[in-house]
Amino acid sequence: MNEQITNADLNAAKHLMVGGVDTLELAKQYQTPLYVYDTGEIRAEIQAFKQVFEANQVNYQISYASKAFATVAMYQLIAQAGIHCDVVSGGELYTAKQAGFPMAHVSFHGNNKSLEELTMALDYGVGCIIVDNFYELGLLRDLAAQREQVTTIMLRVAPGISAHTHEYISTGQEDSKFGFDLNSGQADEAVKQAQAAPFLDLIGIHCHIGSQIFELDGFKMIVDKLVTVFARWRNDLGFYPQVMNVGGGFGVKYTSEDQPLLPTEFVDAIIKETMVQTQAKAVPMLEIWIEPGRSLVATAGMTLYTLGASKDIPGIRKYLAVDGGMGDNIRPALYEAKYEAVLAKDPTLPSKEVVSIAGKYCESGDMLIWDQKLPATQPGDVLAVLDTGAYGYSMASNYNRNPRPAVVFCEDGHSQLVVQRETYTDLTRLDVPLVTKTEVNN
């Protein structure tokens, strides 16, 4: 049995359960492919983060990085849990607004926010805008002044520290599209300009060093560097931030190869290192913000597929095809991300063969898993790909004109549809037919 599955995840018939609901029943009721989430697990992860902060008796804020998974229902769940969220586009902001999420608890990220998006943020009363560059700083300064609207901001900095992670999701290094560079003096100039803007209230500094991080060193290094810079700013610029936002990126376990620390261990280390560094430099303790996204939702979600065709190439490989693929999970093709799968009808069955799980999309690279051990299977079996809760639905597409799957939340033995499955009608809803010359002339 897969080590990520325990007996508690199975019912009496040995069917895989999620949030106390039988996955075979979910597949039957809602069809496949299907994203399913154990929302009780998400709530428990949030509570664990809170407990670490409160045990250390520091001021803090947890802000869910909603790019990992953003729907109306997800924003409502986060609001119920009493934490903040961050958004990275007008679309995410609009969705949070539609969910009734308290706008004062929203942070707005992004390296190229448009004037329309910034105006939208001010109209909505967003709690904090995290400014990424001088262009945006100028736009926001002028917009806030025109409206005479005091606007709370943080400055995102590029600290010159790169976490050990995939190059596409490493963001803290100097050569990055994100943030004001610390080492060249860009961040110093940004602080000066923000301080000089009468309607901008600069409360803190933000940085993010990458995603799927398994080691503490990067976070400790960023705390050390930021507190050193803050101490210098206090003397040279008369500015000391209230908030230090260290982002997220806490690694999660996707396969047996991954050996991450608990997300709470990262936070405990960040808090303690901040205490040490602020005391050593004789500066005030900072309010610490974190932005967990993947670590809140990845392992809480799975994707259910139905097996279809198979192809056995003697002495080379056996392919099993599912009714989804890169359209609902682009990460294997994009990042070479690895997942593991189990047979939903009985994950305890002994493995009989090694297969590779192929998607249905017209691309050779549409492979979800290479070399997966499975019991004997047959067409119609339900396959559960584990730990797909982050960046599955949020990065889904209609490639090959395939509708995107439904999303279901499960908790305490009950399931709820929170995103409807797209239909073929949905695929053409925004299409505009070509007008012929004859029709134009008439």
C-alpha positions as CSV (number, residue, x, y, z in Angstrom):
1,M,0.0,0.0,0.0
2,N,1.2,3.5,-0.8
3,E,2.9,4.9,2.3
4,Q,0.8,8.1,2.1
5,I,-2.4,6.0,2.5
6,T,-3.3,4.6,5.9
7,N,-6.1,2.3,7.1
8,A,-7.9,5.5,8.3
9,D,-8.2,6.4,4.6
10,L,-10.1,3.2,3.7
11,N,-13.7,2.1,4.5
12,A,-14.8,-1.4,5.4
13,A,-14.8,-2.4,1.7
14,K,-11.2,-1.0,1.4
15,H,-12.3,1.7,-0.9
16,L,-10.2,4.9,-0.8
17,M,-11.9,7.7,1.2
18,V,-11.5,11.4,1.1
19,G,-13.0,13.5,3.9
20,G,-14.9,10.4,5.0
21,V,-16.5,9.9,1.5
22,D,-16.0,6.9,-0.7
23,T,-14.1,7.9,-3.8
24,L,-15.9,5.3,-6.0
25,E,-19.2,7.0,-5.0
26,L,-17.7,10.4,-5.8
27,A,-16.7,9.2,-9.2
28,K,-20.1,7.7,-9.8
29,Q,-22.0,10.8,-8.7
30,Y,-19.8,13.5,-10.2
31,Q,-18.1,11.7,-13.0
32,T,-14.4,11.9,-13.8
33,P,-11.9,13.5,-14.1
34,L,-12.7,15.0,-10.7
35,Y,-10.8,17.2,-8.3
36,V,-11.7,16.3,-4.7
37,Y,-10.6,18.0,-1.5
38,D,-10.6,17.0,2.2
39,T,-11.4,20.4,3.6
40,G,-11.0,19.2,7.2
41,E,-7.3,18.7,6.4
42,I,-7.0,22.3,5.1
43,R,-8.6,23.6,8.3
44,A,-6.2,21.5,10.4
45,E,-3.2,22.8,8.5
46,I,-4.3,26.4,9.2
47,Q,-4.8,25.7,12.9
48,A,-1.3,24.1,13.1
49,F,0.2,27.3,11.7
50,K,-1.7,29.4,14.2
51,Q,-0.6,27.3,17.1
52,V,3.1,27.8,16.2
53,F,2.8,31.5,16.1
54,E,0.8,31.7,19.3
55,A,3.2,29.4,21.1
56,N,6.0,31.8,20.3
57,Q,3.9,34.8,21.3
58,V,4.6,37.0,18.3
59,N,2.4,39.2,16.1
60,Y,1.6,37.4,12.9
61,Q,-0.6,37.0,9.9
62,I,-1.3,33.9,7.8
63,S,-2.2,34.8,4.2
64,Y,-3.3,32.0,1.9
65,A,-1.5,32.2,-1.5
66,S,-4.7,31.7,-3.5
67,K,-3.0,31.2,-6.8
68,A,-2.5,27.6,-5.6
69,F,-6.3,27.0,-5.8
70,A,-8.8,29.8,-6.1
71,T,-12.6,29.3,-6.2
72,V,-15.5,31.1,-4.5
73,A,-15.8,28.2,-2.1
74,M,-12.1,28.2,-1.3
75,Y,-12.1,31.9,-0.4
76,Q,-15.1,31.2,1.8
77,L,-13.4,28.4,3.6
78,I,-10.3,30.6,4.2
79,A,-12.6,33.4,5.6
80,Q,-14.2,30.9,7.9
81,A,-10.7,30.0,9.2
82,G,-10.0,33.6,10.1
83,I,-6.9,34.2,8.0
84,H,-6.0,36.5,5.2
85,C,-5.4,35.7,1.5
86,D,-3.3,37.1,-1.3
87,V,-4.3,37.5,-4.9
88,V,-2.2,38.0,-8.0
89,S,-4.7,39.2,-10.6
90,G,-7.9,41.1,-11.1
91,G,-9.6,37.7,-11.7
92,E,-8.6,36.3,-8.3
93,L,-9.5,39.6,-6.6
94,Y,-13.0,39.5,-8.3
95,T,-13.5,35.9,-7.2
96,A,-12.6,36.7,-3.6
97,K,-15.0,39.7,-3.7
98,Q,-17.8,37.4,-5.1
99,A,-17.1,35.0,-2.2
100,G,-17.7,37.8,0.3
101,F,-14.1,37.6,1.5
102,P,-13.3,40.7,3.7
103,M,-11.3,42.9,1.4
104,A,-9.4,44.4,4.3
105,H,-7.7,41.0,4.7
106,V,-6.6,40.8,1.1
107,S,-3.0,41.4,-0.2
108,F,-2.6,42.1,-3.9
109,H,0.6,40.7,-5.5
110,G,1.8,40.7,-9.1
111,N,4.8,42.0,-11.1
112,N,2.7,43.9,-13.8
113,K,-0.5,45.1,-12.2
114,S,-2.4,47.2,-14.7
115,L,-3.9,50.6,-13.9
116,E,-7.3,49.0,-14.1
117,E,-6.3,46.3,-11.6
118,L,-4.9,48.9,-9.2
119,T,-8.0,51.0,-9.5
120,M,-10.1,47.9,-8.8
121,A,-8.1,47.2,-5.7
122,L,-8.6,50.7,-4.4
123,D,-12.3,50.6,-5.2
124,Y,-12.7,47.3,-3.3
125,G,-10.7,48.6,-0.3
126,V,-8.0,45.9,-0.5
127,G,-6.0,45.8,2.7
128,C,-2.5,45.9,1.3
129,I,-0.9,46.2,-2.1
130,I,2.5,44.6,-2.4
131,V,4.4,46.8,-4.9
132,D,6.8,45.0,-7.2
133,N,8.6,47.7,-9.2
134,F,9.1,51.4,-9.8
135,Y,6.5,51.6,-12.6
136,E,3.8,50.2,-10.3
137,L,5.0,52.5,-7.4
138,G,4.5,55.5,-9.6
139,L,1.1,54.4,-10.9
140,L,-0.1,53.7,-7.4
141,R,1.4,56.9,-5.9
142,D,-0.4,59.0,-8.6
143,L,-3.7,57.1,-8.3
144,A,-3.8,57.3,-4.6
145,A,-3.1,61.0,-4.7
146,Q,-5.8,61.7,-7.3
147,R,-8.3,59.9,-5.1
148,E,-6.8,61.3,-1.9
149,Q,-7.1,57.7,-0.6
150,V,-4.5,56.5,1.9
151,T,-3.3,53.1,0.6
152,T,-1.3,50.5,2.6
153,I,1.6,49.0,0.8
154,M,4.5,46.6,1.2
155,L,7.5,46.6,-1.1
156,R,8.6,43.3,-2.6
157,V,12.3,42.8,-2.6
158,A,14.6,40.4,-4.5
159,P,17.1,39.5,-1.7
160,G,19.7,37.7,-3.8
161,I,19.0,34.4,-2.1
162,S,17.9,31.4,-4.1
163,A,16.3,28.4,-2.5
164,H,17.1,24.9,-3.6
165,T,14.2,24.3,-5.9
166,H,13.2,24.0,-9.6
167,E,14.6,27.0,-11.6
168,Y,11.1,27.9,-12.8
169,I,9.8,28.3,-9.2
170,S,12.8,30.0,-7.7
171,T,12.1,33.6,-7.2
172,G,14.4,35.2,-4.6
173,Q,17.6,35.5,-6.7
174,E,18.9,38.8,-8.1
175,D,18.1,37.8,-11.7
176,S,14.4,37.6,-11.2
177,K,11.4,39.4,-12.7
178,F,10.0,40.0,-9.2
179,G,10.8,42.7,-6.7
180,F,13.2,45.6,-6.0
181,D,16.8,44.4,-5.9
182,L,18.4,44.7,-2.5
183,N,22.0,44.5,-3.4
184,S,22.0,47.2,-6.1
185,G,20.2,49.8,-3.9
186,Q,16.9,49.6,-5.8
187,A,15.1,48.7,-2.6
188,D,16.6,51.7,-0.7
189,E,15.4,54.1,-3.5
190,A,11.9,52.5,-3.4
191,V,11.7,53.0,0.3
192,K,12.6,56.7,-0.2
193,Q,10.0,57.2,-2.9
194,A,7.3,55.4,-0.9
195,Q,8.0,57.5,2.2
196,A,7.8,60.7,0.1
197,A,4.3,59.7,-1.3
198,P,1.7,61.4,1.0
199,F,-1.0,58.8,0.4
200,L,1.1,55.6,0.6
201,D,1.5,54.0,3.9
202,L,4.5,51.7,3.8
203,I,4.1,49.0,6.5
204,G,6.5,46.3,5.5
205,I,8.8,44.4,3.2
206,H,7.9,41.2,1.4
207,C,10.1,38.6,-0.2
208,H,9.6,35.1,-1.5
209,I,12.6,32.8,-2.2
210,G,10.9,30.0,-4.1
211,S,8.5,27.1,-3.9
212,Q,8.7,23.4,-2.8
213,I,11.6,24.2,-0.4
214,F,12.8,21.4,1.8
215,E,15.5,23.1,3.8
216,L,15.6,25.7,6.5
217,D,18.8,27.4,5.5
218,G,17.2,29.7,2.8
219,F,14.6,31.0,5.3
220,K,17.2,31.7,8.0
221,M,19.4,33.5,5.5
222,I,16.6,35.7,4.3
223,V,15.7,36.6,7.9
224,D,19.3,37.5,8.7
225,K,19.7,39.6,5.6
226,L,16.4,41.4,5.9
227,V,16.9,42.3,9.6
228,T,20.4,43.6,8.8
229,V,19.0,45.8,6.0
230,F,16.2,47.0,8.3
231,A,18.6,48.0,10.9
232,R,20.6,50.0,8.3
233,W,17.4,51.7,7.0
234,R,16.4,52.6,10.6
235,N,19.7,54.6,10.9
236,D,20.0,55.9,7.3
237,L,16.4,56.4,6.1
238,G,14.5,56.7,9.3
239,F,12.3,53.8,8.3
240,Y,11.8,50.5,10.1
241,P,9.1,48.2,8.9
242,Q,6.3,46.9,11.0
243,V,5.9,43.7,9.0
244,M,8.4,41.3,7.5
245,N,6.6,39.0,5.0
246,V,8.7,36.0,4.2
247,G,6.3,34.5,1.7
248,G,5.7,30.7,1.5
249,G,7.2,27.9,-0.5
250,F,7.2,25.3,2.3
251,G,7.7,21.9,0.6
252,V,5.2,19.1,0.7
253,K,5.4,15.3,0.1
254,Y,4.3,14.4,-3.4
255,T,6.1,11.0,-3.6
256,S,8.1,8.6,-1.4
257,E,11.2,10.4,-2.7
258,D,10.2,13.6,-1.0
259,Q,11.3,14.1,2.6
260,P,10.1,17.5,3.6
261,L,10.0,19.1,7.0
262,L,6.6,19.9,8.5
263,P,5.4,23.3,7.3
264,T,5.2,24.3,11.0
265,E,8.9,23.6,11.4
266,F,9.7,26.2,8.8
267,V,7.6,28.8,10.6
268,D,9.1,28.0,14.0
269,A,12.6,28.4,12.6
270,I,11.6,31.7,11.0
271,I,10.2,33.1,14.2
272,K,13.1,32.0,16.3
273,E,15.7,33.4,13.8
274,T,13.8,36.7,13.7
275,M,14.0,36.9,17.5
276,V,17.7,36.2,17.5
277,Q,18.5,38.7,14.8
278,T,16.4,41.5,16.1
279,Q,17.8,41.1,19.6
280,A,21.4,40.9,18.3
281,K,20.9,44.2,16.3
282,A,19.0,45.9,19.0
283,V,15.9,46.6,16.8
284,P,12.2,46.0,17.5
285,M,10.7,42.5,16.9
286,L,8.8,42.4,13.7
287,E,5.3,41.2,12.9
288,I,5.8,38.1,10.8
289,W,3.6,37.3,7.8
290,I,3.7,34.0,5.8
291,E,1.9,33.1,2.6
292,P,1.3,29.3,2.5
293,G,-0.4,28.1,-0.6
294,R,0.8,24.7,-1.7
295,S,1.3,23.6,1.9
296,L,-2.3,24.2,2.7
297,V,-4.0,22.5,-0.2
298,A,-1.6,20.1,-2.1
299,T,-2.0,17.0,0.1
300,A,-5.7,17.8,0.8
301,G,-6.6,17.2,-2.8
302,M,-6.5,14.3,-5.2
303,T,-7.8,13.8,-8.8
304,L,-10.0,10.9,-9.7
305,Y,-9.7,9.4,-13.3
306,T,-11.3,6.5,-15.1
307,L,-8.9,4.1,-16.8
308,G,-9.5,3.5,-20.5
309,A,-7.1,2.2,-23.2
310,S,-3.9,0.4,-22.5
311,K,-0.8,-0.2,-24.7
312,D,1.8,-2.8,-23.9
313,I,5.1,-2.6,-25.7
314,P,6.8,-5.9,-24.9
315,G,10.1,-5.4,-23.0
316,I,9.7,-1.6,-23.0
317,R,6.7,-0.2,-21.3
318,K,3.0,-0.6,-20.5
319,Y,0.8,2.6,-20.9
320,L,-2.5,3.0,-19.1
321,A,-4.6,6.0,-20.4
322,V,-6.9,8.0,-18.2
323,D,-9.8,10.4,-19.2
324,G,-7.8,13.5,-18.2
325,G,-4.2,14.6,-18.3
326,M,-2.2,17.7,-19.0
327,G,-5.4,19.8,-19.3
328,D,-6.2,19.2,-15.6
329,N,-2.6,18.8,-14.4
330,I,0.1,20.5,-16.4
331,R,2.8,20.2,-13.7
332,P,4.4,17.0,-14.9
333,A,4.8,18.4,-18.4
334,L,5.8,21.9,-17.1
335,Y,8.0,21.1,-14.2
336,E,8.7,17.4,-14.5
337,A,6.6,17.1,-11.3
338,K,6.2,13.7,-9.8
339,Y,3.0,12.1,-8.4
340,E,1.9,8.8,-7.1
341,A,-1.4,7.0,-7.8
342,V,-3.5,4.2,-6.2
343,L,-6.4,2.1,-7.4
344,A,-9.4,3.6,-5.6
345,K,-11.3,0.3,-5.2
346,D,-8.5,-1.1,-3.0
347,P,-5.2,0.6,-2.4
348,T,-4.0,-2.4,-0.3
349,L,-4.0,-4.8,-3.3
350,P,-0.4,-6.0,-4.0
351,S,1.3,-4.5,-7.0
352,K,1.3,-6.8,-10.1
353,E,2.9,-4.5,-12.7
354,V,4.8,-1.3,-13.4
355,V,2.8,1.0,-15.7
356,S,3.0,4.6,-16.9
357,I,-0.1,6.8,-16.7
358,A,-0.8,8.6,-19.9
359,G,-3.3,11.4,-20.5
360,K,-5.8,11.7,-23.4
361,Y,-4.4,14.9,-24.8
362,C,-2.8,14.9,-28.3
363,E,0.8,15.5,-27.0
364,S,3.6,12.9,-26.4
365,G,4.5,14.9,-23.3
366,D,1.0,14.3,-21.8
367,M,2.2,11.9,-19.2
368,L,1.0,12.1,-15.6
369,I,3.2,9.4,-14.0
370,W,6.1,7.3,-15.2
371,D,6.7,3.8,-13.8
372,Q,3.9,3.5,-11.3
373,K,3.5,0.2,-9.4
374,L,-0.2,-0.9,-9.5
375,P,-2.3,-4.1,-9.1
376,A,-3.9,-5.6,-12.1
377,T,-6.3,-3.1,-13.6
378,Q,-9.1,-3.1,-16.2
379,P,-10.9,-0.4,-18.2
380,G,-13.4,1.5,-16.0
381,D,-11.3,1.3,-12.8
382,V,-11.0,4.5,-10.9
383,L,-7.4,5.7,-10.4
384,A,-6.7,8.3,-7.7
385,V,-3.7,10.5,-8.3
386,L,-2.7,11.8,-4.9
387,D,-1.7,15.2,-3.7
388,T,-3.0,17.3,-6.6
389,G,-4.7,20.0,-4.6
390,A,-2.2,22.7,-5.6
391,Y,-1.8,24.1,-9.1
392,G,-4.1,21.5,-10.7
393,Y,-7.4,23.3,-11.1
394,S,-5.8,26.7,-11.0
395,M,-3.6,25.9,-14.0
396,A,-6.2,23.8,-15.9
397,S,-6.9,24.5,-19.6
398,N,-9.3,23.7,-22.4
399,Y,-6.5,22.3,-24.6
400,N,-7.9,20.0,-27.3
401,R,-11.3,21.6,-26.4
402,N,-11.7,19.4,-23.4
403,P,-14.0,20.7,-20.6
404,R,-12.4,21.3,-17.3
405,P,-13.3,19.0,-14.4
406,A,-15.7,19.6,-11.5
407,V,-14.4,20.3,-8.0
408,V,-15.9,18.7,-4.9
409,F,-15.3,19.4,-1.2
410,C,-15.5,16.6,1.3
411,E,-15.6,16.7,5.1
412,D,-17.1,14.6,7.8
413,G,-18.6,12.1,5.4
414,H,-20.4,14.7,3.2
415,S,-19.6,15.9,-0.3
416,Q,-20.4,19.3,-1.9
417,L,-20.0,20.3,-5.5
418,V,-18.2,23.7,-5.5
419,V,-17.3,24.0,-9.2
420,Q,-19.5,22.6,-11.9
421,R,-18.0,20.5,-14.7
422,E,-17.7,22.4,-17.9
423,T,-19.8,21.3,-20.8
424,Y,-19.2,21.4,-24.6
425,T,-21.6,24.4,-24.6
426,D,-19.3,26.2,-22.2
427,L,-16.4,25.7,-24.6
428,T,-18.1,27.8,-27.4
429,R,-19.9,30.3,-25.2
430,L,-17.4,33.1,-25.9
431,D,-16.8,32.2,-29.5
432,V,-18.0,34.8,-32.1
433,P,-19.0,33.3,-35.5
434,L,-17.2,34.6,-38.6
435,V,-19.3,37.2,-40.5
436,T,-19.2,36.6,-44.3
437,K,-18.8,39.3,-46.8
438,T,-22.4,38.6,-48.0
439,E,-23.7,39.1,-44.5
440,V,-21.7,42.4,-44.1
441,N,-23.0,43.8,-47.4
442,N,-26.6,42.9,-46.5
